[in-house]
């Protein structure tokens, strides 16, 4: 038997604000809110634990008192599904993302951004829904 990836937990200062940002990025919805923890997931599939096969993971945002201090060692990559990479980058910047420098050379096919709390993520060039 193996495990399946169903959830990513993210520590943050503002779980509600960060959840709203990522709901807009991923077309997710809030699934649960309780005492400083907000969980979001795809409205298109049932909860992953009891579903066979791959599922879109949920993201859980948990309030913590300490702030982010260094570059993430784990980050999300997103793919635009209905537009080109540059259009998606503009959309995400309008939502509150900002460009992030993590040592890129300028030759990368992806664009590195940070969410409103500084968590880096990449927007890939290839469309793979």
The first five atom37 places (N, CA, C, CB, O) and aatype in JSON, in Angstrom:
{
  "aatype": [20, 20, 20, 20, 20, 20, 20, 20, 20, 20, 20, 20, 20, 20, 20, 20, 20, 20, 20, 20, 20, 20, 20, 20, 20, 20, 20, 20, 20, 20, 20, 20, 20, 20, 20, 20, 20, 20, 20, 20, 20, 20, 20, 20, 20, 20, 20, 20, 20, 20, 20, 20, 20, 20, 20, 20, 20, 20, 20, 20, 20, 20, 20, 20, 20, 20, 20, 20, 20, 20, 20, 20, 20, 20, 20, 20, 20, 20, 20, 20, 20, 20, 20, 20, 20, 20, 20, 20, 20, 20, 20, 20, 20, 20, 20, 20, 20, 20, 20, 20, 20, 20, 20, 20, 20, 20, 20, 20, 20, 20, 20, 20, 20, 20, 20, 20, 20, 20, 20, 20, 20, 20, 20, 20, 20, 20, 20, 20, 20],
  "atom_mask": [
    [1, 1, 1, 1, 1],
    [1, 1, 1, 1, 1],
    [1, 1, 1, 1, 1],
    [1, 1, 1, 1, 1],
    [1, 1, 1, 1, 1],
    [1, 1, 1, 1, 1],
    [1, 1, 1, 1, 1],
    [1, 1, 1, 1, 1],
    [1, 1, 1, 1, 1],
    [1, 1, 1, 1, 1],
    [1, 1, 1, 1, 1],
    [1, 1, 1, 1, 1],
    [1, 1, 1, 1, 1],
    [1, 1, 1, 1, 1],
    [1, 1, 1, 1, 1],
    [1, 1, 1, 1, 1],
    [1, 1, 1, 1, 1],
    [1, 1, 1, 1, 1],
    [1, 1, 1, 1, 1],
    [1, 1, 1, 1, 1],
    [1, 1, 1, 1, 1],
    [1, 1, 1, 1, 1],
    [1, 1, 1, 1, 1],
    [1, 1, 1, 1, 1],
    [1, 1, 1, 1, 1],
    [1, 1, 1, 1, 1],
    [1, 1, 1, 1, 1],
    [1, 1, 1, 1, 1],
    [1, 1, 1, 1, 1],
    [1, 1, 1, 1, 1],
    [1, 1, 1, 1, 1],
    [1, 1, 1, 1, 1],
    [1, 1, 1, 1, 1],
    [1, 1, 1, 1, 1],
    [1, 1, 1, 1, 1],
    [1, 1, 1, 1, 1],
    [1, 1, 1, 1, 1],
    [1, 1, 1, 1, 1],
    [1, 1, 1, 1, 1],
    [1, 1, 1, 1, 1],
    [1, 1, 1, 1, 1],
    [1, 1, 1, 1, 1],
    [1, 1, 1, 1, 1],
    [1, 1, 1, 1, 1],
    [1, 1, 1, 1, 1],
    [1, 1, 1, 1, 1],
    [1, 1, 1, 1, 1],
    [1, 1, 1, 1, 1],
    [1, 1, 1, 1, 1],
    [1, 1, 1, 1, 1],
    [1, 1, 1, 1, 1],
    [1, 1, 1, 1, 1],
    [1, 1, 1, 1, 1],
    [1, 1, 1, 1, 1],
    [1, 1, 1, 1, 1],
    [1, 1, 1, 1, 1],
    [1, 1, 1, 1, 1],
    [1, 1, 1, 1, 1],
    [1, 1, 1, 1, 1],
    [1, 1, 1, 1, 1],
    [1, 1, 1, 1, 1],
    [1, 1, 1, 1, 1],
    [1, 1, 1, 1, 1],
    [1, 1, 1, 1, 1],
    [1, 1, 1, 1, 1],
    [1, 1, 1, 1, 1],
    [1, 1, 1, 1, 1],
    [1, 1, 1, 1, 1],
    [1, 1, 1, 1, 1],
    [1, 1, 1, 1, 1],
    [1, 1, 1, 1, 1],
    [1, 1, 1, 1, 1],
    [1, 1, 1, 1, 1],
    [1, 1, 1, 1, 1],
    [1, 1, 1, 1, 1],
    [1, 1, 1, 1, 1],
    [1, 1, 1, 1, 1],
    [1, 1, 1, 1, 1],
    [1, 1, 1, 1, 1],
    [1, 1, 1, 1, 1],
    [1, 1, 1, 1, 1],
    [1, 1, 1, 1, 1],
    [1, 1, 1, 1, 1],
    [1, 1, 1, 1, 1],
    [1, 1, 1, 1, 1],
    [1, 1, 1, 1, 1],
    [1, 1, 1, 1, 1],
    [1, 1, 1, 1, 1],
    [1, 1, 1, 1, 1],
    [1, 1, 1, 1, 1],
    [1, 1, 1, 1, 1],
    [1, 1, 1, 1, 1],
    [1, 1, 1, 1, 1],
    [1, 1, 1, 1, 1],
    [1, 1, 1, 1, 1],
    [1, 1, 1, 1, 1],
    [1, 1, 1, 1, 1],
    [1, 1, 1, 1, 1],
    [1, 1, 1, 1, 1],
    [1, 1, 1, 1, 1],
    [1, 1, 1, 1, 1],
    [1, 1, 1, 1, 1],
    [1, 1, 1, 1, 1],
    [1, 1, 1, 1, 1],
    [1, 1, 1, 1, 1],
    [1, 1, 1, 1, 1],
    [1, 1, 1, 1, 1],
    [1, 1, 1, 1, 1],
    [1, 1, 1, 1, 1],
    [1, 1, 1, 1, 1],
    [1, 1, 1, 1, 1],
    [1, 1, 1, 1, 1],
    [1, 1, 1, 1, 1],
    [1, 1, 1, 1, 1],
    [1, 1, 1, 1, 1],
    [1, 1, 1, 1, 1],
    [1, 1, 1, 1, 1],
    [1, 1, 1, 1, 1],
    [1, 1, 1, 1, 1],
    [1, 1, 1, 1, 1],
    [1, 1, 1, 1, 1],
    [1, 1, 1, 1, 1],
    [1, 1, 1, 1, 1],
    [1, 1, 1, 1, 1],
    [1, 1, 1, 1, 1],
    [1, 1, 1, 1, 1],
    [1, 1, 1, 1, 1],
    [1, 1, 1, 1, 1],
    [1, 1, 1, 1, 1]
  ],
  "atom_positions": [
    [[0.85, -1.18, 0.0], [0.0, 0.0, 0.0], [0.89, 1.24, 0.0], [-0.97, 0.0, 1.23], [1.99, 1.22, 0.57]],
    [[0.44, 2.3, -0.62], [1.19, 3.55, -0.67], [0.34, 4.68, -0.12], [1.64, 3.87, -2.12], [-0.84, 4.5, 0.19]],
    [[0.95, 5.83, -0.01], [0.21, 7.03, 0.4], [-0.14, 7.84, -0.82], [1.03, 7.88, 1.4], [0.46, 7.68, -1.88]],
    [[-1.11, 8.72, -0.66], [-1.47, 9.62, -1.75], [-1.43, 11.04, -1.22], [-2.87, 9.26, -2.35], [-1.83, 11.3, -0.09]],
    [[-0.96, 11.96, -2.05], [-0.83, 13.36, -1.68], [-2.21, 14.0, -1.74], [0.17, 14.11, -2.61], [-2.8, 14.11, -2.81]],
    [[-2.74, 14.42, -0.57], [-4.09, 14.98, -0.52], [-4.14, 16.39, 0.03], [-4.96, 14.1, 0.3], [-5.14, 17.09, -0.17]],
    [[-3.08, 16.83, 0.73], [-3.16, 18.13, 1.4], [-1.77, 18.73, 1.56], [-3.84, 18.0, 2.75], [-0.8, 18.02, 1.82]],
    [[-1.69, 20.04, 1.42], [-0.47, 20.78, 1.7], [-0.79, 21.81, 2.78], [0.11, 21.47, 0.41], [-1.69, 22.63, 2.61]],
    [[-0.05, 21.77, 3.88], [-0.27, 22.71, 4.99], [0.7, 23.88, 4.85], [-0.09, 21.99, 6.37], [1.89, 23.69, 4.61]],
    [[0.17, 25.09, 5.01], [0.97, 26.3, 4.86], [0.79, 27.16, 6.1], [0.55, 27.09, 3.58], [-0.32, 27.58, 6.42]],
    [[1.89, 27.43, 6.81], [1.85, 28.33, 7.95], [1.79, 29.76, 7.44], [3.09, 28.13, 8.87], [2.41, 30.09, 6.43]],
    [[1.04, 30.62, 8.13], [0.89, 32.0, 7.65], [0.4, 32.92, 8.76], [-0.06, 32.05, 6.46], [0.0, 32.46, 9.83]],
    [[0.43, 34.21, 8.49], [-0.06, 35.21, 9.44], [-1.56, 35.45, 9.29], [0.7, 36.52, 9.26], [-2.25, 35.72, 10.28]],
    [[-2.07, 35.35, 8.06], [-3.47, 35.66, 7.77], [-4.11, 34.54, 6.96], [-3.58, 37.0, 7.0], [-4.19, 34.63, 5.74]],
    [[-4.57, 33.47, 7.63], [-5.14, 32.33, 6.91], [-6.3, 32.71, 5.99], [-5.61, 31.3, 7.89], [-6.39, 32.2, 4.87]],
    [[-7.19, 33.59, 6.43], [-8.34, 33.96, 5.59], [-7.89, 34.7, 4.33], [-9.31, 34.83, 6.38], [-8.37, 34.41, 3.24]],
    [[-6.98, 35.65, 4.48], [-6.49, 36.42, 3.34], [-5.74, 35.56, 2.35], [-5.61, 37.55, 3.8], [-5.94, 35.66, 1.14]],
    [[-4.85, 34.7, 2.86], [-4.08, 33.85, 1.97], [-4.98, 32.82, 1.3], [-2.95, 33.16, 2.73], [-4.77, 32.48, 0.13]],
    [[-5.96, 32.31, 2.02], [-6.92, 31.36, 1.42], [-7.69, 32.02, 0.28], [-7.9, 30.83, 2.5], [-7.91, 31.4, -0.76]],
    [[-8.12, 33.27, 0.48], [-8.84, 33.98, -0.6], [-7.95, 34.14, -1.83], [-9.32, 35.37, -0.11], [-8.41, 33.93, -2.96]],
    [[-6.69, 34.51, -1.62], [-5.76, 34.66, -2.74], [-5.65, 33.34, -3.52], [-4.37, 35.11, -2.24], [-5.82, 33.33, -4.74]],
    [[-5.36, 32.24, -2.82], [-5.17, 30.97, -3.49], [-6.47, 30.4, -4.07], [-4.57, 29.97, -2.53], [-6.42, 29.67, -5.06]],
    [[-7.62, 30.72, -3.49], [-8.89, 30.35, -4.12], [-9.01, 31.01, -5.49], [-10.09, 30.76, -3.22], [-9.45, 30.38, -6.45]],
    [[-8.62, 32.26, -5.58], [-8.67, 32.97, -6.86], [-7.66, 32.43, -7.85], [-8.43, 34.46, -6.64], [-7.95, 32.34, -9.04]],
    [[-6.47, 32.07, -7.38], [-5.44, 31.52, -8.26], [-5.89, 30.19, -8.85], [-4.11, 31.35, -7.51], [-5.76, 29.96, -10.05]],
    [[-6.41, 29.3, -8.0], [-6.66, 27.91, -8.39], [-8.12, 27.59, -8.71], [-6.21, 27.02, -7.3], [-8.44, 26.45, -9.07]],
    [[-9.01, 28.57, -8.59], [-10.44, 28.33, -8.74], [-10.92, 27.3, -7.71], [-10.77, 27.86, -10.17], [-11.72, 26.41, -8.03]],
    [[-10.4, 27.43, -6.49], [-10.8, 26.6, -5.36], [-11.87, 27.34, -4.56], [-9.57, 26.24, -4.47], [-12.19, 28.49, -4.85]],
    [[-12.41, 26.65, -3.56], [-13.36, 27.27, -2.65], [-13.0, 26.87, -1.22], [-14.83, 26.85, -2.99], [-12.34, 25.86, -0.99]],
    [[-13.43, 27.68, -0.26], [-13.2, 27.37, 1.14], [-14.02, 26.14, 1.5], [-13.56, 28.58, 2.07], [-15.23, 26.1, 1.26]],
    [[-13.37, 25.15, 2.08], [-14.05, 23.93, 2.49], [-14.28, 23.87, 3.99], [-13.26, 22.72, 2.05], [-15.23, 23.24, 4.46]],
    [[-13.4, 24.54, 4.75], [-13.53, 24.5, 6.2], [-12.78, 25.67, 6.82], [-13.01, 23.15, 6.77], [-11.7, 26.04, 6.35]],
    [[-13.35, 26.25, 7.86], [-12.71, 27.31, 8.64], [-12.92, 26.99, 10.1], [-13.27, 28.73, 8.28], [-14.05, 26.78, 10.54]],
    [[-11.82, 26.96, 10.86], [-11.96, 26.66, 12.28], [-10.74, 27.14, 13.05], [-12.18, 25.17, 12.49], [-9.64, 26.64, 12.85]],
    [[-10.94, 28.1, 13.94], [-9.93, 28.53, 14.9], [-8.55, 28.75, 14.3], [-9.84, 27.51, 15.98], [-7.58, 28.09, 14.7]],
    [[-8.45, 29.67, 13.35], [-7.15, 30.02, 12.77], [-6.66, 29.08, 11.69], [-6.14, 30.07, 13.83], [-5.5, 29.17, 11.28]],
    [[-7.52, 28.19, 11.22], [-7.15, 27.26, 10.15], [-8.23, 27.32, 9.07], [-6.99, 25.8, 10.7], [-9.42, 27.19, 9.35]],
    [[-7.79, 27.53, 7.84], [-8.72, 27.57, 6.7], [-8.25, 26.55, 5.66], [-8.79, 29.02, 6.07], [-7.08, 26.54, 5.28]],
    [[-9.16, 25.7, 5.22], [-8.85, 24.69, 4.22], [-9.62, 25.01, 2.94], [-9.2, 23.26, 4.73], [-10.82, 25.27, 2.97]],
    [[-8.89, 24.98, 1.81], [-9.52, 25.22, 0.52], [-9.28, 24.02, -0.38], [-8.98, 26.51, -0.14], [-8.31, 23.28, -0.21]],
    [[-10.17, 23.83, -1.35], [-10.01, 22.73, -2.29], [-10.86, 22.93, -3.52], [-10.37, 21.41, -1.63], [-11.65, 23.87, -3.62]],
    [[-10.69, 22.02, -4.45], [-11.41, 22.08, -5.71], [-12.9, 21.78, -5.49], [-10.81, 21.1, -6.73], [-13.24, 20.82, -4.81]],
    [[-13.77, 22.61, -6.07], [-15.2, 22.32, -5.95], [-15.64, 21.19, -6.88], [-16.01, 23.57, -6.25], [-16.78, 20.74, -6.82]],
    [[-14.75, 20.73, -7.74], [-15.11, 19.76, -8.77], [-14.97, 18.31, -8.35], [-14.28, 19.99, -9.97], [-15.46, 17.42, -9.04]],
    [[-14.32, 18.05, -7.21], [-14.12, 16.65, -6.79], [-14.44, 16.5, -5.32], [-12.68, 16.19, -7.07], [-14.34, 17.45, -4.54]],
    [[-14.82, 15.31, -4.96], [-15.07, 15.04, -3.54], [-13.75, 14.93, -2.79], [-15.9, 13.74, -3.36], [-12.68, 14.86, -3.41]],
    [[-13.83, 14.92, -1.48], [-12.63, 14.87, -0.63], [-11.72, 13.73, -1.05], [-13.01, 14.73, 0.84], [-12.19, 12.63, -1.33]],
    [[-10.44, 13.98, -1.08], [-9.47, 13.04, -1.6], [-9.23, 11.78, -0.8], [-8.22, 13.71, -1.76], [-8.89, 10.74, -1.37]],
    [[-9.4, 11.84, 0.53], [-9.06, 10.68, 1.36], [-9.79, 9.42, 0.93], [-9.38, 10.98, 2.8], [-9.19, 8.34, 0.89]],
    [[-11.06, 9.53, 0.6], [-11.87, 8.36, 0.31], [-12.06, 8.12, -1.18], [-13.2, 8.5, 0.97], [-12.86, 7.26, -1.57]],
    [[-11.36, 8.86, -2.0], [-11.52, 8.73, -3.44], [-10.32, 7.99, -4.01], [-11.66, 10.12, -4.11], [-9.18, 8.3, -3.68]],
    [[-10.57, 7.0, -4.86], [-9.49, 6.27, -5.5], [-8.83, 7.13, -6.56], [-10.01, 4.96, -6.12], [-9.49, 7.98, -7.17]],
    [[-7.55, 6.92, -6.79], [-6.84, 7.64, -7.83], [-6.39, 9.02, -7.4], [-7.69, 7.75, -9.04], [-6.6, 9.43, -6.25]],
    [[-5.76, 9.75, -8.32], [-5.24, 11.08, -7.99], [-6.38, 12.09, -7.77], [-4.32, 11.57, -9.11], [-7.44, 12.01, -8.39]],
    [[-6.12, 13.02, -6.88], [-7.08, 14.09, -6.59], [-6.33, 15.4, -6.49], [-7.87, 13.79, -5.29], [-5.16, 15.41, -6.1]],
    [[-6.98, 16.52, -6.82], [-6.34, 17.81, -6.56], [-6.18, 17.98, -5.05], [-7.17, 18.99, -7.18], [-7.16, 17.83, -4.32]],
    [[-4.99, 18.29, -4.57], [-4.81, 18.41, -3.12], [-5.51, 19.65, -2.57], [-3.33, 18.47, -2.78], [-5.68, 20.65, -3.26]],
    [[-5.9, 19.55, -1.31], [-6.41, 20.72, -0.61], [-5.2, 21.49, -0.07], [-7.39, 20.32, 0.55], [-4.12, 20.94, 0.09]],
    [[-5.41, 22.78, 0.2], [-4.4, 23.61, 0.86], [-4.99, 24.04, 2.19], [-3.99, 24.85, -0.02], [-6.12, 24.51, 2.25]],
    [[-4.22, 23.88, 3.26], [-4.65, 24.27, 4.58], [-3.74, 25.38, 5.08], [-4.65, 23.06, 5.56], [-2.52, 25.21, 5.14]],
    [[-4.33, 26.5, 5.45], [-3.59, 27.66, 5.93], [-3.8, 27.77, 7.44], [-4.05, 28.98, 5.21], [-4.93, 27.89, 7.91]],
    [[-2.7, 27.71, 8.18], [-2.76, 27.74, 9.64], [-2.02, 28.96, 10.17], [-2.16, 26.44, 10.23], [-0.89, 29.24, 9.79]],
    [[-2.69, 29.68, 11.06], [-2.07, 30.85, 11.67], [-0.92, 30.44, 12.58], [-3.1, 31.66, 12.47], [-1.06, 29.56, 13.42]],
    [[0.22, 31.09, 12.39], [1.37, 30.92, 13.28], [1.9, 32.3, 13.65], [2.5, 30.04, 12.61], [1.73, 33.24, 12.87]],
    [[2.52, 32.45, 14.81], [2.98, 33.78, 15.24], [4.24, 34.26, 14.53], [3.23, 33.76, 16.71], [4.43, 35.47, 14.39]],
    [[5.11, 33.36, 14.09], [6.35, 33.78, 13.45], [6.14, 34.05, 11.97], [7.43, 32.73, 13.65], [5.27, 33.45, 11.33]],
    [[6.94, 34.96, 11.44], [6.85, 35.31, 10.02], [7.8, 34.47, 9.18], [7.15, 36.78, 9.81], [8.67, 33.78, 9.71]],
    [[7.63, 34.54, 7.87], [8.5, 33.86, 6.92], [9.85, 34.58, 6.92], [7.88, 33.84, 5.47], [9.9, 35.81, 6.93]],
    [[10.95, 33.81, 6.91], [12.26, 34.45, 6.98], [13.19, 34.11, 5.82], [12.92, 34.08, 8.25], [14.08, 34.9, 5.5]],
    [[13.01, 32.97, 5.18], [13.91, 32.56, 4.09], [13.11, 32.01, 2.92], [14.94, 31.51, 4.59], [11.9, 31.79, 3.03]],
    [[13.8, 31.78, 1.81], [13.18, 31.19, 0.62], [12.58, 29.82, 0.98], [14.22, 31.05, -0.53], [13.17, 29.04, 1.73]],
    [[11.41, 29.56, 0.41], [10.76, 28.26, 0.63], [11.62, 27.14, 0.07], [9.35, 28.23, -0.02], [12.25, 27.29, -0.97]],
    [[11.65, 26.02, 0.76], [12.32, 24.83, 0.23], [11.34, 23.98, -0.57], [12.96, 24.01, 1.36], [11.75, 23.08, -1.31]],
    [[10.08, 24.25, -0.41], [9.02, 23.57, -1.14], [8.12, 24.66, -1.69], [8.22, 22.55, -0.23], [7.75, 25.58, -0.96]],
    [[7.75, 24.57, -2.97], [6.88, 25.6, -3.53], [5.92, 24.97, -4.54], [7.7, 26.72, -4.19], [6.12, 23.86, -5.01]],
    [[4.88, 25.71, -4.85], [3.89, 25.28, -5.83], [4.3, 25.75, -7.22], [2.49, 25.8, -5.47], [4.88, 26.82, -7.38]],
    [[4.0, 24.95, -8.22], [4.07, 25.34, -9.62], [2.64, 25.33, -10.14], [5.0, 24.38, -10.46], [1.89, 24.39, -9.88]],
    [[2.27, 26.37, -10.86], [0.93, 26.43, -11.44], [1.05, 26.56, -12.95], [0.12, 27.61, -10.84], [2.01, 27.12, -13.47]],
    [[0.05, 26.03, -13.64], [-0.03, 26.09, -15.1], [-1.3, 26.81, -15.5], [0.02, 24.67, -15.71], [-2.38, 26.45, -15.04]],
    [[-1.19, 27.83, -16.35], [-2.43, 28.45, -16.84], [-3.2, 27.44, -17.69], [-2.12, 29.74, -17.66], [-2.61, 26.7, -18.48]],
    [[-4.52, 27.43, -17.52], [-5.32, 26.45, -18.26], [-6.07, 27.06, -19.43], [-6.31, 25.8, -17.33], [-6.46, 26.35, -20.35]],
    [[-6.28, 28.38, -19.42], [-7.09, 28.98, -20.48], [-6.48, 30.26, -21.03], [-8.47, 29.26, -19.96], [-7.18, 31.04, -21.67]],
    [[-5.2, 30.47, -20.79], [-4.52, 31.67, -21.3], [-3.03, 31.4, -21.34], [-4.82, 32.92, -20.41], [-2.56, 30.39, -20.82]],
    [[-2.31, 32.29, -21.96], [-0.87, 32.16, -22.05], [-0.22, 32.58, -20.73], [-0.32, 33.01, -23.21], [-0.84, 33.24, -19.89]],
    [[1.03, 32.19, -20.56], [1.76, 32.45, -19.31], [1.79, 33.93, -18.95], [3.18, 31.92, -19.43], [1.53, 34.28, -17.8]],
    [[2.09, 34.81, -19.9], [2.19, 36.24, -19.58], [0.85, 36.81, -19.13], [2.7, 37.02, -20.8], [0.81, 37.67, -18.24]],
    [[-0.23, 36.34, -19.73], [-1.57, 36.79, -19.3], [-1.87, 36.31, -17.88], [-2.66, 36.29, -20.28], [-2.46, 37.04, -17.09]],
    [[-1.48, 35.08, -17.58], [-1.72, 34.54, -16.24], [-0.87, 35.27, -15.2], [-1.42, 33.02, -16.2], [-1.35, 35.56, -14.1]],
    [[0.36, 35.57, -15.54], [1.22, 36.32, -14.61], [0.58, 37.68, -14.31], [2.64, 36.52, -15.21], [0.55, 38.09, -13.15]],
    [[0.08, 38.37, -15.31], [-0.59, 39.66, -15.08], [-1.81, 39.5, -14.17], [-1.03, 40.29, -16.43], [-2.03, 40.31, -13.28]],
    [[-2.6, 38.44, -14.4], [-3.78, 38.18, -13.55], [-3.37, 37.96, -12.1], [-4.55, 36.95, -14.08], [-3.99, 38.49, -11.18]],
    [[-2.32, 37.17, -11.9], [-1.87, 36.88, -10.54], [-1.28, 38.1, -9.86], [-0.85, 35.76, -10.56], [-1.47, 38.29, -8.66]],
    [[-0.58, 38.94, -10.61], [-0.07, 40.2, -10.05], [-1.23, 41.09, -9.62], [0.83, 40.94, -11.08], [-1.18, 41.74, -8.58]],
    [[-2.29, 41.12, -10.43], [-3.48, 41.91, -10.08], [-4.17, 41.37, -8.82], [-4.47, 41.92, -11.24], [-4.82, 42.12, -8.1]],
    [[-4.03, 40.06, -8.55], [-4.63, 39.45, -7.36], [-3.82, 39.73, -6.09], [-4.76, 37.96, -7.56], [-4.32, 39.54, -4.98]],
    [[-2.57, 40.18, -6.25], [-1.74, 40.47, -5.08], [-0.4, 39.78, -5.06], [-2.48, 40.11, -3.86], [0.37, 39.96, -4.11]],
    [[-0.09, 38.98, -6.06], [1.24, 38.37, -6.15], [2.25, 39.45, -6.51], [1.26, 37.21, -7.2], [1.88, 40.55, -6.93]],
    [[3.52, 39.12, -6.35], [4.59, 40.02, -6.79], [5.73, 39.17, -7.34], [5.08, 40.94, -5.61], [5.85, 38.0, -7.01]],
    [[6.55, 39.78, -8.17], [7.71, 39.06, -8.7], [8.66, 38.72, -7.56], [8.44, 39.91, -9.78], [8.81, 39.49, -6.62]],
    [[9.3, 37.55, -7.65], [10.23, 37.11, -6.63], [11.55, 36.72, -7.29], [9.65, 35.92, -5.81], [11.56, 36.06, -8.33]],
    [[12.64, 37.12, -6.68], [13.97, 36.77, -7.17], [14.53, 35.67, -6.28], [14.91, 38.01, -7.2], [14.83, 35.9, -5.1]],
    [[14.68, 34.49, -6.85], [15.26, 33.37, -6.11], [16.53, 32.89, -6.8], [14.23, 32.22, -5.98], [16.94, 31.74, -6.66]],
    [[17.14, 33.8, -7.56], [18.39, 33.47, -8.24], [18.22, 33.05, -9.68], [19.07, 32.4, -7.5], [19.08, 32.36, -10.23]],
    [[17.14, 33.47, -10.31], [16.92, 33.13, -11.7], [18.03, 33.73, -12.57], [15.54, 33.61, -12.16], [18.63, 34.74, -12.22]],
    [[18.27, 33.08, -13.71], [19.27, 33.57, -14.66], [18.64, 34.43, -15.76], [20.01, 32.39, -15.3], [19.33, 35.19, -16.43]],
    [[17.33, 34.32, -15.92], [16.65, 35.01, -17.01], [16.36, 34.11, -18.19], [17.47, 36.18, -17.45], [15.65, 34.5, -19.11]],
    [[16.92, 32.9, -18.17], [16.7, 31.95, -19.26], [15.61, 30.93, -18.93], [17.99, 31.22, -19.58], [15.34, 30.04, -19.74]],
    [[14.99, 31.03, -17.77], [13.99, 30.06, -17.35], [12.71, 30.18, -18.18], [13.66, 30.25, -15.87], [12.38, 31.25, -18.7]],
    [[12.02, 29.07, -18.3], [10.74, 29.09, -19.01], [9.6, 29.42, -18.05], [10.48, 27.73, -19.7], [8.46, 29.59, -18.49]],
    [[9.87, 29.51, -16.77], [8.86, 29.81, -15.77], [9.08, 31.21, -15.22], [8.88, 28.76, -14.64], [10.14, 31.81, -15.39]],
    [[8.04, 31.72, -14.55], [8.11, 33.02, -13.89], [7.92, 32.78, -12.4], [7.04, 34.03, -14.45], [6.95, 32.15, -11.99]],
    [[8.83, 33.29, -11.6], [8.75, 33.11, -10.15], [8.02, 34.3, -9.53], [10.17, 32.95, -9.53], [8.4, 35.46, -9.74]],
    [[6.97, 34.01, -8.79], [6.18, 35.02, -8.09], [6.14, 34.66, -6.6], [4.74, 35.12, -8.68], [6.57, 33.58, -6.2]],
    [[5.64, 35.58, -5.81], [5.39, 35.32, -4.39], [3.96, 35.71, -4.08], [6.39, 36.09, -3.48], [3.45, 36.69, -4.62]],
    [[3.32, 34.94, -3.21], [1.96, 35.27, -2.79], [2.0, 36.45, -1.82], [1.26, 34.03, -2.13], [3.09, 36.93, -1.5]],
    [[0.86, 36.93, -1.35], [0.86, 38.12, -0.48], [1.68, 38.0, 0.8], [-0.54, 38.44, -0.11], [2.03, 39.01, 1.4]],
    [[2.0, 36.77, 1.24], [2.83, 36.61, 2.43], [4.28, 36.24, 2.09], [2.24, 35.54, 3.33], [5.06, 35.91, 2.98]],
    [[4.63, 36.29, 0.8], [6.01, 36.06, 0.4], [6.37, 34.64, 0.05], [6.88, 36.5, 1.46], [7.54, 34.35, -0.18]],
    [[5.4, 33.73, 0.01], [5.67, 32.33, -0.36], [5.86, 32.25, -1.87], [4.51, 31.39, 0.1], [4.97, 32.59, -2.64]],
    [[7.04, 31.79, -2.29], [7.35, 31.72, -3.71], [6.54, 30.62, -4.4], [8.84, 31.48, -3.91], [6.25, 29.58, -3.82]],
    [[6.2, 30.88, -5.65], [5.58, 29.88, -6.52], [5.94, 30.21, -7.95], [4.04, 29.82, -6.32], [6.32, 31.34, -8.25]],
    [[5.82, 29.24, -8.84], [6.2, 29.45, -10.24], [5.01, 29.28, -11.15], [7.31, 28.48, -10.64], [4.15, 28.44, -10.93]],
    [[4.98, 30.12, -12.19], [3.98, 29.99, -13.24], [4.72, 29.4, -14.43], [3.3, 31.39, -13.6], [5.61, 30.02, -15.0]],
    [[4.34, 28.18, -14.8], [5.0, 27.48, -15.88], [4.49, 27.94, -17.23], [4.81, 25.98, -15.73], [3.4, 28.5, -17.34]],
    [[5.29, 27.69, -18.26], [4.93, 28.16, -19.6], [3.97, 27.24, -20.32], [6.17, 28.33, -20.43], [3.12, 27.7, -21.08]],
    [[4.09, 25.94, -20.09], [3.25, 24.99, -20.81], [1.87, 24.9, -20.22], [3.88, 23.64, -20.81], [1.72, 24.88, -19.0]],
    [[0.86, 24.84, -21.08], [-0.52, 24.67, -20.58], [-0.79, 23.19, -20.43], [-1.57, 25.33, -21.54], [-0.82, 22.44, -21.42]],
    [[-0.99, 22.76, -19.19], [-1.33, 21.37, -18.9], [-2.44, 21.35, -17.87], [-0.08, 20.57, -18.39], [-2.17, 21.32, -16.67]],
    [[-3.7, 21.37, -18.33], [-4.81, 21.41, -17.36], [-4.85, 20.19, -16.46], [-6.12, 21.54, -18.1], [-5.73, 20.09, -15.61]]
  ]
}
